[in-house]
Amino acid sequence: AIRALAGATTKTIDLRGKTVTPGLIDAHNHLQVWGTLLTDYVPLIPPEVKTLDDLLAKLKQAIAKAKSGEWVLGYFWDLDPPTRAQLDPISPNNPLWVMQQGGHFASVNSAALKIANITAQTKNPEGGFIERDKQGNPTGVLYNHRAMDLVRAHMPQPTPQQIANSLKTSEMKMVEVGV
């Protein structure tokens, strides 16, 4: 059917059974953020992590390798955000930052809340939401960037070399799949 559409000036190429696809363009990605997730965060995603227990077990392994007081960063995908009550038992001495891969909410433990001075008296920032329990205490779940930034401001910032490495990592992953 396609050959019937070819005219006298149509150029045809015999690919000998190989496939051609149109050029692929990523319509929305944050290469530095994605690269940082790939290089500096603990992946808490399927198939290894499908449940909260899986997430906590994998985080616990990363915490065991960290120095006391060192931030431990992770990202997750298809789970309800863990609360500080769930994170605190595995990490009493290390601040935890566990971000949903989409980037619009994160969970932190009590150590991270303390560093950021987020208490029951902390007001929601404009455009952000600090989830609270029935007593009004922060659960450790932060929605949208303004609330997340209350903690991010206290996290170690990447060096220029780390930024370059994260960009290169994500760019190479894109190239590997033809984007």
C-alpha positions in Angstrom: 0.0 0.0 0.0 2.8 2.4 0.8 4.8 1.5 -2.3 1.7 2.5 -4.4 2.1 6.1 -3.0 5.7 6.4 -4.3 6.2 8.6 -7.3 8.9 8.9 -9.9 11.0 11.1 -7.6 10.5 9.2 -4.4 13.7 8.0 -2.8 13.4 4.5 -1.4 16.0 2.8 0.9 16.1 -0.9 1.5 16.8 -1.3 5.2 17.0 -5.1 5.0 14.5 -5.6 7.8 15.6 -2.8 10.1 13.1 -0.2 11.4 13.1 3.5 10.9 11.3 5.8 13.3 10.9 9.6 13.2 13.2 11.6 15.3 12.2 11.6 18.9 12.0 14.8 20.9 11.4 14.9 24.6 8.6 17.4 25.2 9.2 17.9 28.9 12.0 16.9 31.1 14.4 18.6 33.5 17.7 17.1 32.5 19.6 18.4 35.6 17.0 17.1 38.0 16.7 13.8 36.3 20.5 13.5 36.2 20.7 14.3 39.9 18.2 11.6 40.6 20.3 9.2 38.6 23.6 10.2 40.2 22.9 11.3 43.8 19.6 9.8 44.9 18.7 6.3 46.1 16.2 4.9 43.6 13.1 3.7 45.4 11.2 2.5 42.3 9.8 -0.7 40.8 10.7 -3.4 40.4 12.8 -3.4 43.6 10.4 -1.1 45.5 6.7 -1.8 45.3 5.6 -1.3 48.9 6.3 1.0 51.8 8.2 -1.9 53.5 10.4 -2.2 50.3 11.0 1.6 50.4 12.0 1.6 54.1 14.3 -1.5 53.7 16.2 0.1 50.7 16.5 3.4 52.5 17.8 1.7 55.6 20.6 0.1 53.5 21.6 3.6 52.2 21.4 5.1 55.7 23.7 2.3 57.0 26.4 3.5 54.5 26.0 7.2 55.4 27.9 9.1 58.1 25.9 10.1 61.1 24.2 13.4 60.3 24.7 13.1 56.6 21.6 13.7 54.4 20.2 10.7 52.6 18.2 11.4 49.5 15.8 9.1 47.7 13.1 9.3 45.0 10.0 7.1 44.7 7.3 6.6 42.2 4.0 4.9 42.8 3.5 4.9 46.5 1.7 7.1 49.1 4.3 9.5 50.5 5.8 8.1 53.7 5.4 10.2 56.9 8.0 11.1 59.4 6.5 8.5 61.8 7.3 5.9 59.2 10.8 7.3 58.4 12.0 8.2 61.9 12.5 4.6 63.1 15.0 3.8 60.3 16.8 7.2 60.5 17.0 8.9 63.9 20.4 10.5 63.1 20.3 11.3 59.4 18.0 13.8 57.8 16.0 12.1 55.0 14.6 13.7 51.8 12.4 11.3 49.8 11.0 13.0 46.7 8.2 11.7 44.5 9.8 11.4 41.0 7.4 13.9 39.5 9.0 16.5 41.8 5.9 18.1 43.4 5.9 16.5 46.8 8.4 15.0 49.2 8.6 13.3 52.5 11.1 14.1 55.3 11.8 12.7 58.7 11.9 14.6 62.0 15.7 15.3 61.7 15.0 17.2 58.5 12.0 19.0 59.9 14.2 20.1 62.9 17.0 21.4 60.7 14.4 23.3 58.6 12.7 24.5 61.9 9.3 23.3 60.6 7.0 23.0 63.6 3.2 23.0 64.3 3.5 26.8 64.3 5.0 27.0 60.8 2.6 28.5 58.4 2.1 27.1 54.9 4.1 29.1 52.5 2.1 30.7 49.6 1.7 28.0 46.9 2.8 25.2 49.2 1.3 22.9 51.8 2.7 21.3 54.9 0.6 18.2 55.7 -0.4 18.0 59.4 -1.8 15.3 61.6 -5.0 15.7 63.7 -3.0 17.6 66.4 -1.6 20.0 63.9 2.0 18.6 63.8 3.8 18.3 60.5 3.6 14.7 59.2 6.8 15.2 57.1 4.9 15.4 53.8 5.4 18.6 51.9 3.4 19.5 48.8 4.7 21.7 46.0 7.9 23.6 45.7 7.3 26.4 48.1 6.8 23.9 51.0 9.6 21.7 49.8 12.0 24.6 49.6 11.7 25.1 53.3 13.8 22.0 53.7 15.7 22.2 50.4 17.3 25.4 51.6 19.1 23.4 54.3 20.2 20.5 52.1 23.7 20.3 50.7 23.8 22.1 47.3 25.4 20.5 44.3 28.8 21.7 43.2 29.3 22.8 39.6 31.1 19.5 38.9 28.1 17.5 40.3 25.7 19.6 38.1 27.9 18.9 35.0 28.0 15.2 35.9 24.2 15.0 36.3 23.6 16.8 33.0 26.0 14.5 31.2 24.4 11.4 32.8 20.9 12.4 31.7 22.0 13.4 28.2 23.7 10.1 27.7 20.6 8.2 28.9 18.5 10.2 26.3 21.0 9.4 23.5 21.0 5.7 24.4 17.3 5.5 23.6 17.4 7.8 20.5 16.2 11.1 22.0 
